[in-house]
């Protein structure tokens, strides 16, 4: 059975307490895990610590923690500590983020994100094993680091976020799970081939690599308003977050449209860019509408062979009221 997670809002929230309350509500509604992203707002490790202290059963995880903003050793220490404070409910999601965030906000050369992600995953898994880390890589050269308190029990799984073929193959080969995002149904099916190839290169059963699909969702009684919010969210990522998301959509058979959205957005024609996302594309990538329609659309994504969990995410323009309404409408027991 496909698990149903909740992806706490990427957009700024009124307070840490608001995020904690959303996670608590997610637990009450039966969601399996609460994922929290880290972009350029609150520290994911601090907020998840507060969530862990105020919840009892819901899993918690990072989706994603950027690999450029902390050293791999610190990421490993953080993961071990979050596993401890959550009594074993933590799962670590890692990814490169993008050059706009990494270079403009952290002042770090984006370099080769695939290589850096691979080395970070390798090192973090060694740190979490409790053994002394000896590592000689392109980005990192470590010797003798060992967790003072010993390994966490159980050792938290380490996932990797990825969109392109090589990145998804990397997730299958080196990580315990893959976080899929901004993919159409057909695009997702194509990437499963890359995931399986990576797992097989590592001598793993592809079924043992957990796939979590992050899915933008909005379910409101005003169904058109819900769909508008989702459309605006997709347009922002395709047009305003660098070229990663644009190129990802182009790879999925929508090259001309992807470039048109990007160009219109960056020319300041944002309403035009948003309008280019028609109903068919919206329904292929996301969930939006009345509660009844949204539940039907969500079920279609959950039925995709190979998806182990769907993470109900929210459009960046949604307010707290809309977030809670969507959580309730799409709850596992709804």
C-alpha positions as CSV (number, residue, x, y, z in Angstrom):
1,X,0.0,0.0,0.0
2,X,1.3,3.5,-0.9
3,X,2.2,5.6,2.1
4,X,0.8,9.1,2.3
5,X,3.2,11.7,3.7
6,X,2.8,15.5,4.2
7,X,5.4,17.9,2.9
8,X,5.3,20.9,5.2
9,X,5.2,24.3,3.3
10,X,8.2,25.5,1.5
11,X,6.9,29.1,1.6
12,X,7.4,31.2,4.7
13,X,5.1,30.4,7.6
14,X,4.1,32.7,10.5
15,X,6.3,30.9,13.0
16,X,8.0,27.7,14.0
17,X,4.9,27.0,16.1
18,X,2.8,27.1,13.0
19,X,4.9,24.4,11.4
20,X,4.8,22.3,14.6
21,X,1.0,22.7,14.6
22,X,0.8,21.5,11.0
23,X,2.9,18.5,11.8
24,X,0.7,17.7,14.8
25,X,-2.3,18.0,12.7
26,X,-0.7,15.7,10.1
27,X,-0.2,13.1,12.9
28,X,-3.8,13.4,14.0
29,X,-4.9,12.9,10.4
30,X,-2.9,9.7,10.0
31,X,-0.1,10.9,7.6
32,X,2.9,8.6,7.7
33,X,5.7,11.2,7.7
34,X,6.1,15.0,7.8
35,X,8.9,16.2,5.4
36,X,10.4,19.7,5.8
37,X,12.4,21.5,3.2
38,X,15.3,23.9,3.8
39,X,15.7,26.8,1.3
40,X,16.5,30.3,2.7
41,X,14.3,30.5,5.7
42,X,14.3,28.5,8.9
43,X,16.9,25.9,9.8
44,X,15.4,22.4,9.0
45,X,17.2,20.7,11.9
46,X,15.9,23.2,14.5
47,X,12.3,23.0,13.3
48,X,12.4,19.2,13.1
49,X,13.7,19.0,16.6
50,X,10.7,21.0,17.8
51,X,8.4,18.8,15.8
52,X,9.9,15.7,17.2
53,X,9.4,16.9,20.7
54,X,5.7,17.7,20.1
55,X,4.7,14.5,18.2
56,X,4.8,10.8,19.1
57,X,4.2,8.7,16.0
58,X,4.5,10.5,12.7
59,X,7.9,10.1,11.0
60,X,9.9,13.2,10.2
61,X,12.4,13.9,7.5
62,X,14.4,16.5,5.5
63,X,13.3,17.0,1.9
64,X,15.7,18.3,1.1
65,X,18.7,19.3,3.1
66,X,21.2,20.9,0.7
67,X,24.6,19.2,0.4
68,X,26.4,22.5,-0.1
69,X,25.4,24.3,3.1
70,X,26.9,21.9,5.6
71,X,29.9,19.5,5.6
72,X,29.1,15.8,5.2
73,X,30.3,15.2,8.7
74,X,28.0,17.8,10.1
75,X,25.1,16.4,8.1
76,X,25.8,13.0,9.6
77,X,26.0,14.4,13.1
78,X,22.7,16.2,12.6
79,X,21.0,13.1,11.2
80,X,22.2,11.1,14.2
81,X,20.9,13.7,16.6
82,X,17.5,14.0,14.9
83,X,17.2,10.2,15.0
84,X,17.9,10.4,18.8
85,X,15.4,13.2,19.6
86,X,12.7,11.6,17.5
87,X,13.1,8.1,19.0
88,X,13.9,6.6,15.7
89,X,11.4,8.4,13.4
90,X,13.9,10.3,11.2
91,X,14.7,9.8,7.5
92,X,17.4,12.0,5.8
93,X,16.7,13.5,2.4
94,X,19.6,15.2,0.6
95,X,20.0,17.0,-2.6
96,X,22.1,19.7,-4.3
97,X,19.4,22.5,-4.5
98,X,20.4,24.8,-7.3
99,X,23.0,27.4,-8.3
100,X,20.7,30.4,-7.6
101,X,20.4,29.3,-3.9
102,X,23.9,27.8,-3.4
103,X,26.0,30.5,-5.2
104,X,23.9,33.6,-4.4
105,X,23.0,32.7,-0.8
106,X,25.8,30.5,0.4
107,X,28.6,31.9,-1.8
108,X,29.7,28.3,-2.8
109,X,30.7,27.3,-6.3
110,X,28.0,24.9,-7.5
111,X,30.6,22.8,-9.4
112,X,29.5,19.2,-10.1
113,X,26.3,18.6,-8.1
114,X,26.2,14.9,-9.0
115,X,29.7,14.2,-7.7
116,X,29.2,16.3,-4.6
117,X,25.9,14.6,-3.8
118,X,27.4,11.1,-4.3
119,X,30.4,11.9,-2.0
120,X,28.1,13.5,0.6
121,X,25.8,10.4,0.7
122,X,28.8,8.1,0.9
123,X,30.3,10.0,3.8
124,X,27.0,10.5,5.7
125,X,26.3,6.8,5.5
126,X,29.7,6.0,6.9
127,X,29.3,8.5,9.7
128,X,26.0,7.0,10.7
129,X,27.5,3.5,10.8
130,X,29.6,4.6,13.8
131,X,32.8,3.5,12.2
132,X,35.8,5.8,11.7
133,X,35.6,7.6,8.4
134,X,38.4,7.3,5.9
135,X,37.5,9.0,2.6
136,X,39.5,10.3,-0.3
137,X,37.3,12.0,-2.8
138,X,37.2,14.8,-5.3
139,X,35.5,17.2,-2.9
140,X,36.2,15.7,0.5
141,X,39.3,14.2,2.1
142,X,38.5,12.9,5.6
143,X,40.4,10.8,8.1
144,X,39.5,9.4,11.5
145,X,36.1,11.1,12.1
146,X,33.8,9.0,14.3
147,X,30.6,9.8,16.2
148,X,31.5,10.2,19.8
149,X,28.2,8.8,21.1
150,X,28.2,5.8,18.7
151,X,25.8,5.1,15.8
152,X,22.1,5.9,16.1
153,X,19.8,2.9,16.6
154,X,18.3,2.3,14.1
155,X,20.5,4.0,11.5
156,X,18.3,6.5,9.6
157,X,17.9,5.8,5.9
158,X,19.5,8.4,3.5
159,X,17.5,9.5,0.4
160,X,18.6,11.6,-2.5
161,X,16.4,14.1,-4.4
162,X,16.8,13.9,-8.2
163,X,15.2,14.8,-11.5
164,X,17.5,14.0,-14.4
165,X,18.5,10.5,-15.6
166,X,22.1,10.5,-14.2
167,X,20.9,12.0,-10.8
168,X,18.2,9.4,-10.5
169,X,20.6,6.6,-11.3
170,X,22.9,8.0,-8.6
171,X,20.0,7.8,-6.1
172,X,19.3,4.2,-7.0
173,X,23.0,3.3,-6.7
174,X,24.1,5.0,-3.6
175,X,21.1,6.1,-1.5
176,X,18.3,4.2,0.3
177,X,15.5,6.2,-1.4
178,X,14.7,8.6,-4.2
179,X,12.7,11.8,-3.8
180,X,11.0,12.5,-7.1
181,X,9.6,15.9,-7.9
182,X,8.2,18.0,-10.8
183,X,7.6,15.0,-13.0
184,X,4.7,14.1,-15.2
185,X,3.3,10.6,-14.8
186,X,5.0,9.6,-18.1
187,X,8.2,11.3,-17.0
188,X,8.2,9.5,-13.7
189,X,7.8,6.1,-15.4
190,X,10.9,6.8,-17.6
191,X,13.0,7.7,-14.6
192,X,12.2,4.4,-12.9
193,X,14.4,2.8,-15.6
194,X,17.3,5.0,-14.4
195,X,16.6,4.2,-10.7
196,X,16.5,0.4,-11.4
197,X,19.8,0.6,-13.4
198,X,21.5,2.4,-10.5
199,X,20.2,-0.1,-8.0
200,X,21.4,-3.0,-10.1
201,X,24.8,-1.5,-10.5
202,X,25.1,-1.5,-6.7
203,X,23.8,-5.1,-6.5
204,X,20.6,-4.0,-4.9
205,X,17.0,-5.0,-5.5
206,X,15.4,-1.9,-7.1
207,X,12.3,-2.6,-5.0
208,X,14.4,-1.9,-1.9
209,X,15.0,1.7,-3.0
210,X,12.1,3.7,-1.7
211,X,10.5,6.2,-4.0
212,X,8.8,9.2,-2.5
213,X,6.9,11.4,-5.0
214,X,6.6,15.0,-3.8
215,X,3.3,16.2,-5.3
216,X,2.0,19.8,-5.3
217,X,-1.6,19.6,-4.1
218,X,-4.4,22.0,-3.3
219,X,-7.9,20.9,-2.4
220,X,-10.5,23.7,-1.7
221,X,-14.2,24.0,-2.0
222,X,-13.4,26.7,-4.6
223,X,-11.9,24.3,-7.0
224,X,-10.8,26.9,-9.6
225,X,-9.0,28.9,-6.9
226,X,-7.2,25.7,-5.9
227,X,-6.1,25.0,-9.5
228,X,-5.0,28.6,-10.0
229,X,-2.7,28.3,-6.9
230,X,-1.2,25.1,-8.3
231,X,-0.8,26.6,-11.7
232,X,1.0,29.7,-10.3
233,X,3.3,27.4,-8.3
234,X,4.3,25.4,-11.3
235,X,4.9,28.5,-13.3
236,X,7.2,30.0,-10.6
237,X,9.4,26.9,-10.5
238,X,9.5,26.5,-14.3
239,X,10.2,30.1,-14.9
240,X,11.7,31.6,-11.8
241,X,14.0,29.0,-10.2
242,X,16.8,28.8,-12.8
243,X,17.0,26.3,-15.6
244,X,16.8,23.0,-13.7
245,X,13.0,22.7,-13.6
246,X,12.6,24.1,-17.2
247,X,15.1,21.5,-18.5
248,X,13.5,18.8,-16.5
249,X,10.1,19.5,-18.2
250,X,11.8,19.7,-21.6
251,X,13.2,16.2,-21.1
252,X,9.7,14.9,-20.5
253,X,8.5,15.8,-24.0
254,X,7.5,19.4,-23.4
255,X,10.6,21.2,-24.7
256,X,8.9,24.0,-26.6
257,X,6.4,24.7,-23.8
258,X,9.1,24.6,-21.1
259,X,11.2,27.2,-22.9
260,X,8.1,29.4,-23.7
261,X,7.1,29.5,-20.0
262,X,10.7,30.3,-19.0
263,X,11.0,33.1,-21.5
264,X,7.7,34.6,-20.7
265,X,8.4,34.5,-17.0
266,X,11.8,36.1,-17.3
267,X,10.4,38.8,-19.7
268,X,8.0,39.8,-16.9
269,X,5.0,38.3,-18.6
270,X,4.1,36.1,-15.6
271,X,0.4,35.9,-16.1
272,X,1.0,34.7,-19.7
273,X,3.6,32.1,-18.4
274,X,1.1,30.8,-15.8
275,X,-1.7,30.5,-18.4
276,X,0.6,28.3,-20.6
277,X,0.1,25.5,-18.0
278,X,-3.1,24.0,-19.4
279,X,-5.4,21.6,-17.5
280,X,-3.8,18.5,-19.0
281,X,-0.3,19.5,-18.0
282,X,-1.5,20.5,-14.5
283,X,-3.2,17.2,-14.0
284,X,-0.1,15.3,-15.2
285,X,2.2,17.0,-12.7
286,X,0.1,18.0,-9.7
287,X,-3.3,17.8,-7.9
288,X,-5.7,20.7,-7.8
289,X,-9.5,21.2,-7.4
290,X,-12.4,20.5,-5.1
291,X,-11.7,17.9,-2.4
292,X,-13.5,15.2,-4.4
293,X,-11.6,15.9,-7.6
294,X,-8.3,16.2,-5.7
295,X,-8.8,12.9,-4.0
296,X,-9.4,11.2,-7.4
297,X,-6.3,12.8,-8.9
298,X,-4.2,11.9,-5.9
299,X,-5.3,8.2,-6.2
300,X,-4.1,8.1,-9.8
301,X,-0.6,9.1,-8.7
302,X,-0.6,6.6,-5.8
303,X,-1.5,3.9,-8.3
304,X,1.7,4.3,-10.3
305,X,3.7,1.2,-10.1
306,X,6.9,1.9,-8.2
307,X,5.7,4.8,-6.1
308,X,6.1,3.8,-2.4
309,X,4.9,7.1,-0.9
310,X,3.2,10.3,-2.1
311,X,4.1,13.4,-0.2
312,X,1.3,15.9,-0.2
313,X,3.0,19.3,-0.9
314,X,1.4,22.7,-1.1
315,X,1.6,25.6,-3.6
316,X,3.8,28.5,-2.4
317,X,0.8,30.9,-2.6
318,X,-1.4,28.9,-0.2
319,X,-2.2,30.4,3.2
320,X,-2.3,28.5,6.4
321,X,-6.1,28.0,6.1
322,X,-5.7,26.5,2.6
323,X,-2.8,24.3,3.8
324,X,-4.9,22.9,6.6
325,X,-8.0,22.4,4.3
326,X,-5.9,20.5,1.8
327,X,-4.3,18.4,4.6
328,X,-7.7,17.4,5.9
329,X,-9.2,16.8,2.4
330,X,-6.4,14.5,1.4
331,X,-5.7,12.8,4.7
332,X,-5.2,9.0,4.5
333,X,-8.5,8.4,6.3
334,X,-10.5,11.1,4.4
